[in-house]
Amino acid sequence: MKKQLFLIVILLCVISAHAQNKGDLWIGGAFSMGYDKHKTIDDGTKNDKYKVVDYDIEPYAEYFIIKDLSVNAGLQFYSEKWKSLENDSVVKTPMYGFFIGGVKYFPISDRFSFYVLARAGVAYGKTIIADGQNNRSDYCKVTDFELRLTPGIQYSVNDWMRIYMTFGKGLVHTSRTTKNYPGKPDQKLRDDQWGVRLFTEGLALGVQFRL
């Protein structure tokens, strides 16, 4: 993971150096937060209610190859927390990773643009299960690979600042999540998902500044 993060930092430095005198480099970040309640039923005998809170922070750099077409690279910090409303047990999943991608803009007016973002990313982390006293009872290592095709809207405040909003996790979202339980090779799990997640995962808000 350290080598991969190092390569991302080098890539950002190369992009920055190449765009120093062109004004085509933007830096910024996006933030999203979600809140929900879930109910699980186990064999029809157990009914648990959970409060779910998650947030996602993504700092990145974007470089315009030509007008209305750019490439980007950045880091991702994600956390999800499930808390039982029945017995105060907690399931936490902190993740960190990186992504690369591209953006195609479709200007609507002088200020507004519609865009489509395509990206690939890898994230690493672990799921921790704790009781009401925060004593860890079990955990597993998590690796997540995903591809996204996501629409959004951008507003140019002025020549050096823009704000934008991305809709959910995309028109097309596919991911593969692998969970490894240390010391329990028989409990290795893999979850493959594919589908449309437009609006179902909330909105991400972001801001960018021209260098």
C-alpha positions, 0 to 999 in steps of 0.5 A, a space after each residue: 500500500 505504501 508503494 501505491 500511495 507513493 506512486 499517486 503522490 509522484 503522479 500528482 507532482 508530475 501533473 503539477 509540474 507539467 501544468 505550472 505555466 498552463 493554468 489547467 491544473 485544479 486541486 480540490 476535494 469532495 465530501 459526502 455523509 450518509 445516515 440510515 436505519 436498517 433492520 435485519 431478520 435472522 431465521 425469522 426469530 431475531 429482529 435487530 435494528 441498526 443506525 448506520 452512519 458513513 462518510 467519504 472524503 476524497 482530496 484529488 488533483 485534476 488536469 485538463 488535457 484539452 478543453 472540457 476533457 480532464 484526467 484526475 487522481 486522488 485519495 479516498 478516506 471512507 468510514 462506515 459505522 453500524 450501531 445496534 439499537 438493541 444491544 449497543 454492539 458496533 461494527 466499524 469499517 474504516 477504509 483508505 485508498 486511491 483512484 484515477 479517472 477522467 471527466 468529460 464536461 458538457 457546458 450548459 451555460 457560461 457558469 454551469 456544466 454537466 459532466 460524466 466521471 469515469 474512474 477506477 479505485 482500490 481501497 484497503 481497511 478492516 471491519 471491526 466488531 465490538 460490544 457495547 463496551 467497545 471491546 473487540 470481538 472479531 475483525 477481518 481485513 477488507 480489500 475493495 476494487 471498484 469502477 464507476 461511471 457517475 454524472 454530476 453538475 458543476 458551477 463556476 464561481 469565478 476563474 479560479 473556483 468551482 463547486 460541484 455535485 456528484 449524484 450517488 455512486 453512478 450510472 454504472 457501479 461495479 465492485 469486488 470486496 474481499 474479506 480475510 479473517 486472520 487465522 481463519 482461512 475457511 472464512 474468506 469471503 468475496 462479494 461481487 456487485 454490479 448495478 445502477 446506484 444513481 441517487 441511492 448512495 446520496 450526493 457528494 459535494 466538492 470544491 476546486 481551486 485553479 493553481 
